[in-house]
Amino acid sequence: MTERAAPFYCPYCGDEDLRPSEEGHGAWECRACNRAFQLKFLGLLAEGLKREAPHGSPTGSSHGSPHGGAS
């Protein structure tokens, strides 16, 4: 199992003097502003990543004429 990534800076003051907290997994202490915080991964979004169609590709229309009119 790999180690978790550590935060680079405090989300409150922006300082980089962070230490792991004894409060548990994902808990950190900032020595600059004397705050403690916890990081937690909540999960993936249900929508996921929305991918756009490449420029110039068909949009899924089943019409034969690009102008939509009858000849």
Contacts in CASP RR format, 6 or more apart in sequence:
PFRMAT RR
TARGET T0000
AUTHOR 0000-0000-0000
METHOD contacts of the structure
MODEL  1
MTERAAPFYCPYCGDEDLRPSEEGHGAWECRACNRAFQLKFLGLLAEGLK
REAPHGSPTGSSHGSPHGGAS
4 26 0 8 1.000
6 18 0 8 1.000
6 20 0 8 1.000
6 28 0 8 1.000
7 18 0 8 1.000
7 28 0 8 1.000
7 39 0 8 1.000
8 16 0 8 1.000
9 15 0 8 1.000
9 16 0 8 1.000
9 18 0 8 1.000
10 16 0 8 1.000
10 17 0 8 1.000
10 18 0 8 1.000
10 30 0 8 1.000
10 32 0 8 1.000
10 33 0 8 1.000
10 35 0 8 1.000
10 37 0 8 1.000
11 37 0 8 1.000
12 30 0 8 1.000
12 33 0 8 1.000
12 35 0 8 1.000
12 37 0 8 1.000
13 30 0 8 1.000
13 32 0 8 1.000
13 33 0 8 1.000
13 35 0 8 1.000
14 32 0 8 1.000
15 30 0 8 1.000
15 31 0 8 1.000
15 32 0 8 1.000
15 33 0 8 1.000
17 30 0 8 1.000
17 31 0 8 1.000
17 32 0 8 1.000
18 28 0 8 1.000
18 29 0 8 1.000
18 30 0 8 1.000
18 31 0 8 1.000
19 28 0 8 1.000
19 29 0 8 1.000
19 31 0 8 1.000
20 26 0 8 1.000
20 27 0 8 1.000
20 28 0 8 1.000
20 29 0 8 1.000
21 27 0 8 1.000
21 28 0 8 1.000
21 29 0 8 1.000
21 36 0 8 1.000
21 38 0 8 1.000
23 36 0 8 1.000
23 38 0 8 1.000
24 38 0 8 1.000
26 38 0 8 1.000
26 39 0 8 1.000
26 40 0 8 1.000
27 36 0 8 1.000
27 37 0 8 1.000
27 38 0 8 1.000
28 36 0 8 1.000
28 37 0 8 1.000
28 38 0 8 1.000
28 39 0 8 1.000
29 35 0 8 1.000
29 36 0 8 1.000
30 36 0 8 1.000
30 37 0 8 1.000
53 59 0 8 1.000
65 71 0 8 1.000
END
